[in-house]
Amino acid sequence: MTVHFIGAGPGDPELITVRGQRLIASCPVCLYAGSLVPEAVVAGAPEGARVIDTAPLALDEIIAEIAAAHARGQDVARVHSGDPSLYGAIAEQVRRLRALGIPYEITPGVPAYAAAAAAMGQELTIPEVAQTVILTRTAMKSSSMPEGEDLATLGASRATLAIHLSIRNLLEIERQLSPLYGADCPVIVAYRVGWPDEAYIRGTLSDIRDKVRAAKLTRTALVFVGRVFADHDFPDSALYDADQPHILRPKRRA
């Protein structure tokens, strides 16, 4: 018996991996976070499978379902949104499973920031503009941020920021990042990435809060900040530069 933590991607049922889809189709027990994972993702569970939306359940109740499946010798598909390694709340589940001696495996998924970049037709690392992407969040009602991971510290790098779980904290984002990136720095709020009602609101650090308020967005959004979202006359990457030979493209003789 194995518990399979499966990254379902951000919402689009076609953005789950082949492995994840296969595991859901083979497990007699399927636990999924219904507030973030659409039912279509788990529709491929086998006939007669025990399929449970864990959104209203507490951690103890979720572990009890897994322990019961373990006692029956049944594999479990534990389906999370995006990629389980990012804000997936699997660490505490894994800790419980280890204590109970229940084996588990993790199948990665498409993270929301990658799906959003694809939908926008956007590269997040542009030569001489930004070569670093920082995935972070801000502290509100959720757990506090570790020392040194505040926006002012991270923003000093002027890297591309993908700020999770912070749509209601735009005032603080503007306050901390404007001195570092400039008030005119592009900001994109990606709402419900991969879902039928996904939307992208573009603005700057100075006006994005008003635009989001006008759109009445209060949850399930990702905030991007960075100069990569502006138009740039940037140099081509050296990757395909004819004057930059490498082992697979040796220098040609004249």
N, C-alpha and C positions, 0 to 999 in steps of 0.2 A: 504494500500500500504506500502511495506517495501523495503528498499534497503538492499540486502544481500551481505556484503563483504565476499568473499569466498577465502580461501587459496587453491590454486590449486596444491600445492606441487612443487617440483623443475623442473618438466618437463615431467616425465613419466605419461601418462594419467591414469595409474592404481594406482598412489599414491595419488589421490584425495580421500577425505573421502566420505562415502556413503551419508552423509547429503549434502555435497557440490555438488555431482553429481545429487542428487534428486532436489536440488534447481535450478541448471542450466536447468534441464529438465522441470521445471515448470514455469520459469519466461519468460514473453513475451518480455523482454528487457534484453540484455546481453552485458555488457561492459567489455572487457578484455584487458589486457596489452600484446599486440601481440608480443612485442620484447622479452618477457620472458615467455609467456604462449603459448604453441603450439595450433594450431587450433583444434587438436584432442580433447583437453580438453573441448571445447565449442561446439563440433559437436553434442552433445546431446541436444542442445537448441531446443525448440518446433518448429514445422514447422510454417513458417511465422514470427518467432521472429525477432526483430530488434537486430542484432548482429553487434557490432561496435568494431573495433580495436582502442584503445585509445592511442596507441604509438605516433601518430602524433598530438594528441590533447593537448591543454593547460588546466589547471585546470578549468578555467571559462567555457570552452566548454564542459568539462565532467560534470560539475555541471548543465549546461543548459540542457543536455540530461536527467539527472536524474530528474530535475525539471519538464521537459516536460512529463516524464513518470508519475511523481507524479500527475500532473494535469489530466492525463488520467486514474488515478487509477490503474496503472500497476506496478507490482513488478519488481525490477531490480536485476539481478545477476551481481555484480561488482567483477570480477574475477582477483585476484592478484596471483603472483607466490609465492611459499614457504608458509610461515605463515604470515598473515597480520600484526602480532605484531612486526615483525623484518624487519626494513628498507622497510616497505610496503607503505610508503607515504600515509597512510590512515588518519593520524591525521588531516591534513588540510582539507580533504574531510569531515570527521566527524564534524569538526568545522563549515563548511559551512552548512551541513545538519541540525545541531542543530539550527543554526540561521534561517533557512528556515522552521523549524518545520517539517522536513521530518524524519520519523522513520527509524531506521536502526538496523541491527543485524550483528554479526561477527561470521563466521564459521572458526575455525582454520584449518590449513593445515600442511603438513609435511615440516619442515624447511630443507633447503639445507644441513646444517651441519649434521643433523640426517640421511638424505638419503645418504650423502657421507660416513659417518661412517659405515652405513650398507653395502654399496657397497664395502668398503674396508675390511669388516669383522673385524671391530675394535671397541673396547670399549674406550671411551674417559676418563673414570675415573677408574684408575687401583690402587688397594690397595698399599699404601706406595710410589706411584710414583706421582699421581696427583688425587685429589678428587674434583677439581674445574675446570669448563669450563667457559671461558670468551668469550663472543660474542662481537666483536667490529669492528671498521674500522679505517682507517687513513684519514687524511684530505688532499685533493688535490684541485680539482676544485669545489668539493661539499662544503656543509656548514662546518664550522670549528668545531673542537672537543671541548667540554666543558672543562674547567680547571680541571686538575686532571685525565683526561681520555686519556692521551698520552700513547704511548706504553711503555715508560720507567717506568711510574708509575704502569701500569697494569702488566707489565712483571716482576716486583719485586716479585710478588707472585709465579712465576715459574709455574703457572697453565697452563693447556692446552688452547691455544688460537685458536679461529676460527675467522680469520680476513676477513671481507667482503669488497667488493668494493675497493680493494687495489692491484690488480695485477700489476698495473703500478707504484707501490710504493715500490717495493721489496728492493731497495737500502736503503731506510729509515728503513724498517723492519729489514734488516740485521744490520744496524748501531746501532739501538736502542736496539735490543734484544741480539746481540752476547755477550756483556759484562754480561748479566744476565743469559742466557741459555747455553752459550758456542757456539763457531763457528761450532762445530760438532753436534749441536742439530738437530734432524730430522725435516724436513719441507715437507709437502705434499701440492701440489697445485691441487685442484679438479676443473676440467674444465667442464662446461656445465653438471652439475650433473643431472642425470635422462633423458638426451637427448640421441639420438642414437649415437652421436659422443663424448660422455663423455670420459674424459681421466684423469689419475692421474699421476702426475709427482712427483717423490720422490727425495729428496736431503737433503741438510743441509743448515743452514743459510749462510754458506760460498760459496755454489755453486748453490743454487736454481735459482738465478737470471740468470746465464748463461744458465741453462737448459731450463728455461721458454723462454728466448730470442731465443734459438735454435728452440724451438717448435712454435715460433711466436704467442704466446698467448698474447692478449692485453685486453680482456674483459671477463665477465661472468665466473669468477673463484673465488674460495674461498681458502684462505691460512691458513693451519693448522700448528701450531708450538707447539712442546712439546715432552717431553721425553717418553710419552706414546706410541709414534710411533716407539720406539726402542725395541729390544728384551730384555725382563727382566725376571729374576728369582724371580718373585714377589710372596708374600704369597697369599693363597686362601682367598677370602672374608669370613668374619664370618657368612655371611647370611646362608650358608648351612653347616657350620662346626658342626659336631656331638657333639663337646665339648662345643658348644655355645647354650644352651637351650633358648627357648623363648616361648611365650604364645601358639603358634601353634605347637611347638615341645618341650614339657616339658622334663625335665631331666628324663632319664630312670633309673629305679631301677636296681641294680646289680642282 
